[in-house]
């Protein structure tokens, strides 16, 4: 059991305790700060209302949540004593049903809402060491409470919660997803609180999962990032990205392991992922730090695609990238870029340093450097604090609301990060605010504390707008945990169980794999030239990825037109690569030094080049009517439409398989076990050549008219005799 070490848990608990008991220092007096040169106008926020949540208590890392409540929205916040209070968003009036709600455990994690209910993660070291989740109705009445018997029977009795609850509709019902420092990620039935699934990720998960439909399935996938702590002599600290189906099957993983102090796209992952569409493909980005969880190391933002492949890593950032990145169109280009706040060390204090990162390639666009030094204090920037955005100066670009110390939010022009003003709150802010539209302006609502205790405050800027491609794209989720629904696509892969319908395509870079209306599956390059095809011709056919990774191209009458026989035992995907090659990838869970990672292998690759070619590779097929042609053009291996595999040289028949299938849908397969098999249309094997598990990797027609099965080292495994059988 990879239980967090007592030393590590104590250090985290001490850090959280310090955050809970700190008092404000050097509060900035009320009033707007003059904008810096280059800023597009001054932005003035005025206080709409402020209410005390609980006297003598602190609000630290638990972000508040907006509840739509049928168009009469209210905000709920929680403090370090477990109090939950609700206030009308417009007036600040307290809601009576919430005036005595207490969960019994100090709240550290962001709150979540499905629009009508509030979900609360509950667990703190030293108080309630079991990760639990609770649901409250809009009236403040409890709906359910999870417990070790119903939700967490396998979980160790250790942990605290910084991970919020991510919510999405799966089919007609709401589902909830969260993780804990108790080493598990959970899927929960949001109606009953019952555990739907759990996954032991072998270390702490302090980041809220992101939810997005990365593959066009019609239901979201769950994207998590977590840290890993070295436990064995050959082990390393680091982090892991995981993508799950909504029912808990792990699709793929990527590891960011630390090598000493080396900066190399590696580190702890305590930052919640943010998900968006960049250059026509899903992009998953999060902050990664290391080689130790709190201290010097390689700090960066890293970005991956929907196959867990690294797309880019940013240059080193001069501070811990703990908080979630924010995706927003800060340059008014019609595309989203990434902004990240880090804690910049300044002696005993830290101050916010903000970077704008190009979401296409990870390069730095802008950096505040030391300009925000005046807004520092002796407090850390925790994982639950992120930048939110809106078009504050109505110039079309998203501007930034950056939580700072000394009781202020700094307002930065999205185009150049110039200071446009502040919201001076007289509160210590350690969580992410809520940004909403109001009549003629924008409202920012947040929770914090001062010497009087916990408070919730709301400020309004007239003339500002939410704008386009901003924080609200993420459902106003407190940790920006991703698109709540479908990314527009086009997509570059299909998961098992999906179908590529007639007229649909997979796209990657300049390549398109199109299921044409005439029934032919064709891969084309950027110039529209075919580079691979199935050669099928039944209009209205579709391609299905079966549960074991087998590909079936099926006509409207359910007849099989083309078949890829390679089978896997894990989670299979059909992927169009950036090189224009179709592949079937199989991912299975592997325990590696107690971490459940994916081992991925390729079951099948599409033929390279338009037929004719002189060979098929391991896992490929030769369909009815297709042929292999020798390098000098004199010899051919033909999969005839009558089901007979034949070899000709200079037009003379040299060899045949003696198989027949008058449906004209028989085919030859070089299976992944190395066996050569001729199938009929059902598909049933008509002839097997008994060469399985002998290392065969290529079936090649030579200039001499001999068909040879060749091993990876070039050795001969099997061949045809140059005579008619």
N, C-alpha and C positions, 0 to 999 in steps of 0.2 A: 504494500500500500504506500503510495507516494504522498504521505501526509506532510503538510508544511511543517518545517522544523520549528520547535518552540522559539528559538532565537528569532527566526524570521517573523513569526506571528506576533511575538512580543514587540518587535521593532515597528511593525505596522500598527499595532494597537496603540503604541506610544505616540506614533505620528498622528493618528486619528484623534487621540486624546488631546494632543497639543492644539490641533485644529479646533476642537470643541471648546477649549477653555481660553483661547487667546482673546485679548480685548483689542479694540481698534486703537491704532496709533497714528498720530499726525493727521487727523481728519481734515480734508479739504473743506473750506468754508463754502456755504451754498452760493451758487452763482456760476455762470458759464465761463469757461476758460477761453481766452482769445485763440482763434484758429491760427495754425502755423501757415507760413507762406506756401502758396500752391493749393491750399484747400479751396474747394468750390463752395464757399459760403459758410456761415456759422449756423449750427443747428442748436436750437434751444429746446430743452425738455423742461416742463414744469410739473410739479408734483400734483397728481390727481387725487390720490388718497394714500394713507399709510395706516396700518392696523397692527396692534400687538398680537402676536401669536401666542406667546406664553412669557410671563414675567420671569426674569432671572435665568432663562434658558437660552441656549445658543442654537442657531441653525448653521450647519456646516456644509457637508457635501451632498445633502439630499436636495436635488433640484425640484422646484414646484412643478405642477402639471395643470394644464388647462382642460376643463371638462366642458364640452359644447352644450350639454344639457338641453337639447332640443332648441337651440338658438338663444338660450338665456345663459350665457357662459359664466362659469365661476372658476376660481383658482384654488387649488388645495396645496398646502405646504406642511411639512413635518419638521420637528425639532429633535435635538439630541436626547430628550427625555421621552420620546415616543408619542408626543402630542400631534394630532392631525387636526387642522382647522381649515375651513373653507370660507371664501369671501367672494361676493358678487364682483365680477370683473369690472363693470362700469362704475359702480358706486363704492365698492369696498365694504359694503354692509356684510357682517358675518351671517352665515347660514346657521339657523338654530340647531338643526340636526347634528351639527358637527361640534357643538360647544363642549363636549366632554369625551370625544373619541381619543383613546390612547391605546397603542399597540403593545406597551410594556417594555419596549426595547428601543434604544436610541436609533434614529433613522439616519443612515449614511448614503443610501442609494437613491437615484432619481425615482420619482413617482411616475406612473403611466396611467393612461385612460383610453378606453375604447369609445369615448364620446358620451357615455352614460355612467360608467363605473370607474372607480379608482383602484389601481393595483399597487400593492405596497410590499417590497422585499423587506424581510425582517430577520436579522441575525447580527449579533455583535459579540466578539470575543469577550468572555468574562460575564456575559449577561444571558444570552440565549445562543448557544453554540450550534444549534441546528438551523441550517438555512430553511426559511419558511417564506410563504407568500400568502398575502391576505387580499381579499377583495371587498370593497365597500360600494354600496349603491349610492346614487346621487343624493339620497336623503341622509347619508352618513351611516345607515344601518349596515352591519356586517352581513356579507353574503356567504363567504366561506373562508376557512383558514386551513391551509395545508398542514400536515403533521408527518412525523416519521413513519407512521403506519400507512398513510395513503399516498404520499408523494415521494418520500425520501428513504425507503427502507434500506437501500444499499449505501447511503451516504455516511461518511465518518462524522462523529459528533464534534466537529471542529468547524470554525469558519466565521466569517463576517461577510456582509454583502455590500459591495460597491456597484455591482451590476444591477441595472434596472431591468424591468420586465418589458420585452418587446412584444407587441401585439399585432396580429393580422388576422383577417378572415381566411380560413381554409375551407373552401366550399361555402356552406351557408353558416358556418359556426366560427366563433372567435377562438383562436389559440394563443397561448402565451408561451414565451421562451425566455429563459434566464440562466445565469450561471452563478457559481459561488466560489469562495476560496476553499470550500470543501471538496474541490476537485471534480465536480460534475457540471454538465450542462443539462437542462431539463426542458422537455416539452410538456405543457400542462393544458388540460381541457379547461378553457376559461369559464365555462358554464358551471362546472362542478368543483374545480380545484383538484381533480384527480390527475395523477401523473400519467401522461400518455407515453412518454419514453424518457430515458436518461442515458447519458453518454459519459463515461469516465474519461476525462481528458488528462488525467494524471497530474494536474497542477491547478493553481488558482486561476479562476476566471473573474476578473474585476471589471471587465468591459461589457457594456450592454450589447447584445447581439444586434446585427443589422438584418433587415428583412427586405428582400427584393426578388422578383421573379427574373432570374438571370437567364433562363432558358425558354421562356414563353410557355411554361407548363400550365399557366392559369392559376397557380398557387405559388406562394413565395418559398424561397430557400432561406435557410438560417445561416448567417455568416458570423463566426465568432473568432475572437483573438484572445489568446491567453499566454501567460508567462510559463516558463519551466525553470526549475531549480536543479542544478547538478547534484546528483546523489551518489554517483559511482565514480571510481577513479578515472574512467575514460569519458565521463559525462561532461556536458557543458551547459551553462546557463543560456537562456534564450527565450524564444517565443514561437508560437504555432498559430497559423491561420487555418481555419477549418470551414468547409461548406457542407451543410447537411440538407437533406430533403426535409420537408415539414414534418415527416413522420420519423425523423431521427437517423436516417441512413447517411453515413459519411460519404460524400461524393469525392472530395479530394482534400489534400492538406499541403501546406508549405511551411517549412521551418526556417526560423531566423536564429541560428545558433551563434553564440559569441565566441570569438577566438581571442582570448586575452583582452587587450584594450583596442584590438583592431576594429576599425570602422569598415564594415563590409555587409551592408544591408542586414544587420543582425541585431538582436537584443530582446529585452523584455517587451511584451505586448500588453500594456494596461490601457491602451487607447481604444475606444470603440470604433469599429470600422464605419466609414462613410461610403456610400455606393451611388454611382451615377453612370450616365452614358457618355463616353468620350471617344471621339473618332469612330462612332458607330458600334462600339463594343463596350460591354460593362466594365467599369473600373472600380476596384475595391481598394481604398486607401486607409491607412491608419498610422499612428505614431509608433515608433519602435526605439527602445532605449537599451543601453547596456554599457559595460558587461555586468554591472550590478544594478539592482532595482532602483536604488536611490544613491546617485553619485555620478562621478565622471564616467564618460564612455561615449560610444558612437550613437548620437541621437539623430534621427532622421524620420522622414515620412516615406513609407514604402507603398507601392501600388501593384496590384495583381489583377489578372483577368479571371474569367469565370471558370477556368480550368486550373486555378491555383498556380499559374505561371507568372513569374515576376515580370511586370511591364517596365517599371523603373524604380529607382530609389533616389531620393533627393540628395543634394550635397549635405555635409554635416551641418546641423543646426547647433547654435551656441547655447543649448539649454535642453532640459528634459522634455521630450515630446510625449507627455502623458495624456493630455486632453485629446478629445476627438478632433480630427480635422473638420473643417467646414467647406462644403462645396457651394460656390456661388459665382455668378457672372459679375465679378468685380471690375472688369474692364469694359463692360458693355460691348462684348464681341459676339454675343449670341451663344456663347459656350461657357461652361462652368470651369473655373479654376479652383485652386485649393488655398485656403488660408489656415495657418497654424499658429497658435500662441504657445510660447515656451516660457519657462521661468528663467530669467537672466540673473545670475548671481551678481551681487553688489555688496561685498563685505558681508555683514550680518543680515542684509535685506535681499529680497528678490523683486524684480519688476518685470512687467510683461514685455516681451519682444515678439513682434508679429512678422511672419513671412508670408508672402504671396508666392505660390508655387504653380508653375505651368502644369495643368493636369494631363497634358499630352505627353510630356517627356520628363517631368520632374525637375526642370531647371528653375532657378530662383528668378522671380520677376521683380520683387521689391522686398525691402527689409527695413523695419523701423530702427534697427541698431540701438543706440543709446537714447533715442529721443524721448522715450517714455520713462526715463530713470526717475523722474520726480514722482512717479506713481508706485513706488516700491515700498515694501514693509517687510517685517520679519515673519512672513507666513509663506507656506508652500503653495504651489499651484497644483491642486489635486486632479485626479482623473476625471472628475465629474464637472469640470469647469470648461466651457467651450465658448467660442465666438458665435454670436448670432448676427444676422444681416437684415437690412432693409434698404430701400432707396431713400435715404434720409434727406438728400438735397435735390431730389427729383431730376437728376441728370441722366437717368437710364441705367447707371451702374449700381450694383449693390455696395452699400457702405457697411462698416463694421461697428458693432457694439462689443467692446472688449472689456471683460471684467478685470478690474485692476484693484490694487490695494489702496489704502488710505481713503476708503469710502467712496470711490468713484468708478464709474464706467467711462472709458475713453472712447470717443466717437471718431473714427478714422475714415477718410475719403477712400473708397475702394480702389480708385484709379491709381493713387500714388501713396497711400497710407499717411497722408498729411492729417494733422489733428484738426478737427472741425469743432470740437467742444467736448464737454463732459456732462455726465449726470452725477451730481454730487449728492450722495445718499446718506452720509453719516452712518453707514452700516458696513460691516465687514462682509464681503461677498465671496463665497467659495463654491458657487454652483452656477448653472446656466440659467439665464433669464428666459422669459417668454416674450415673444414679439407678436403683436396682433394689430389688425387695422381698427381704427376708430373713426368716427365722423370727422372727416377733413384732416386726418393725420395718422400717426402710428403710436401705439401704446407699448411700453416696456414694463413688465411686471416681474418682480424678483423677491427672493427671501434672503434675509441676512440678520445680523445681530449687532447690538452695541451694549453699553453698560446697563441698559434698561431691560435687555433680553431680546428674544426673537421677534422679528417684525416681517410683515409683508408690505411692500410698497409698489405703487404703480405711477409711472410718469408718462406724459403725453407730449409729442412734438407735432404741432400743426404744420400742414404743408408737406409733410413727409408721406411716402407711400411704401407699401410692401414691395412693389416693383416685380420684376420677373427673374426667374432662376435664382431664387434666394432661399433663405432658411425655411420658409414655409413649404418648400418642395419636400421636406422631410417630415411632414405632418406635425410641425411644431413640437417634435419630440425633443425632450430635454438634452439628449446626448447625440442628436443628429444621426440616428441609427439607420438611416437608409430610406429608400423609396418604399412607401407602403403600397406596393402593387407591382405592375408590370413595367419593366424597362422597355422602351419602344422598339428595341431591336434595330436592324436585323441581327440575328444571332449567328454564332459560328459553330454551334454544336447542338445535338439532340441527346437527351437522356433516355435511358431504357424506358420503354412504354410510350414514347412520343412518336408522332407520325409527321413526315414531311409530305404535305398535301400537294395536289396538282397545282402548279403555278407558284409554289413557295420555294424559297431559296435559303441556303446558308451562305454567309458572306464573311470573308476575312481578307482585309486589305483589298487588293485588286481582283481577288478570285471569288467566283460565285459557283455554288453547287445547286443547280436548279432541277426540281422535279417538273419537267416540261409537260405541257398539256398533251403532247403526243405520246407520253408514256416513257420517254427516255430520260434517265438521270444523267445530267451532263455537268462536268466541271469546266468552267471557262476562265481564261485569264483576263487581265484588264482590258485587252483589246477585243474581247468577245470570241477569241479563238478557243475551240474545245481542246482540253488537255487530257480528258478521261471521260468515258461514258459507259453505260451498261449495254447499249445497243438494243434496248427494248422499245416496243412500238405499240402498246395498247393504250389508247387515249384514256385519260382519267385515272391512270395508275398512281399509287402512292407508295412511299417507302416507310416501312415500319421498323423501329428498333425494338427488338423483342427483349424480354427480361434478362436473357443471358447474353445479350450483345449480338445475337444473330440478326442479320439484315434481311428482310423480306420485301421485295418489290411486288406489289399485289395489284391486279387489275380490278375494275369495278365488280366483276363476277366472282371475286375472291380467288381467282386462279393465280398461281405463283408464276411471275415472269422472270424473276432474277433472285438469286439467293447467295448470301455470304455465310458460310457455315461455322466460322470460328465462334466458340462459346467460352464465356467466362463465368466466374462464380461470385463476383462482387458487384460493384456498381459500374455498369458499362455506359459508355458515351460514344456517339459518332461525332468526330471532330473534323472540321475543315481547317487544316493548318495554314499558316501564312505562306507556305510554299506551294499551296494549291493541291495538296495531297489529302485525300480522305483517309481517316484512320478510325478504327474501333479501339478505344482505350478501356482497359479494365482496371478498376481500383478495388483493392481488398484491404481490410484493416490488418495492420501488422503491429504487434507489440514490440517496440524498440526501446530498450532501457526504460521500461515501464510506461512509455508514451504510446498512445494509440495513433500511429501515423498510417498513411496510405503507402502501400507499395503498388506502383502502377506499371502495367506492361501493355504493349500494343498487341492486340489480337490479330489485327488485319490492317493492311494498307491498300489503297486503291492503286491500280496499275499506273505506272508513270508513263506519260506520253500517250498520244492517240494510237490505238492499234493500227497497223500491225507492229508488234515488237517481237523479240526473239525469246522472251521468257516471262514466266509468272513467278512471283516470290511467295515465300511462306505465308499462308493465310489468304492467298488470292485465288480467283476463279477464272476459268475460260468458259464464257457463256455460249449457248447455241448460236452457231453462225460466225463465231469469232475464230481467229486463227493466230498462231505464232509463225513468224517468218524469219528464216535464218539471216545472218548478217549479209551474206552475198546474194540473198533473194532467191536461191535455187531450191530451198527446202521449206516445207510448210507442215505445221501440226494443226489440224482443223478439227474443231468440235462441230461436227456436222449436224444439220437440223433433224436428222433421223436418229440422233443419239449416239452415233458411232464416232469415236475419236480415231482419227486417221493421220498417217504421216506420209507425205509425198516428197519425192525429189525429182525435179525436172518433169513434173506431171505424172511420174510413175508411182503407184502405191507401194510403199515399203512395209507398212505396219498398220494394224488396226486393233481396236480394243474388243471388237465383236459385241458391242452393246447397242441396243436399239430402244428408242422412245419416240414414237411417231407424233407425240404432241409438240415436237420441236422446241422443248423447253429443258432438255437434259443439259448437263454441264460437267466440266472437269474442275476438281478442287485440289489444290495442294494444301492440305490441312495443317493446322498449327502443330500437330504431332508429327509432321513430316510425311504422312501417308498420302499417296496419290490415289484418288477415288473418282470414279465416274458415277454421277447421280442421275436419276430420272427426275421428272417434274414434281414428284410428291413432297420432298425429295427423299428417295430411297437409294441406297448404294446399289448400282448395277454391277460394278466391278471394283474391288479393292486390290491394290498391287502389293500389299503386305510389307510395306517399308516404313511403318510407323516407328517412331522413337529411334531412328537410325541416323538422325542429324540432317536430314534433307532440308535445304533452304531455298533452292531455286530449281525450277524445271525449265530446261533450255533446249531449243532446237538448234542443232549444229549444221554447219555447211554440208556435212556428210550425210544428212538425212536421219541422224540418230537423235532421239529425244532422251535427254540425260537428267537425272536427279542429282544435284550437286550439293555437297555439304558447305558449311560456312568457310571451311579452310580450303575449299576447291576440290576436295576428294570426291570420287565417284561413289554414289550410293546405289544407283539403279539406272538401267538404260534399256531402250528397245533394241531388238535385233532387227537388222535391215532386211526383213523378209515378211511376207504376208503370213499371218497366223491362221 
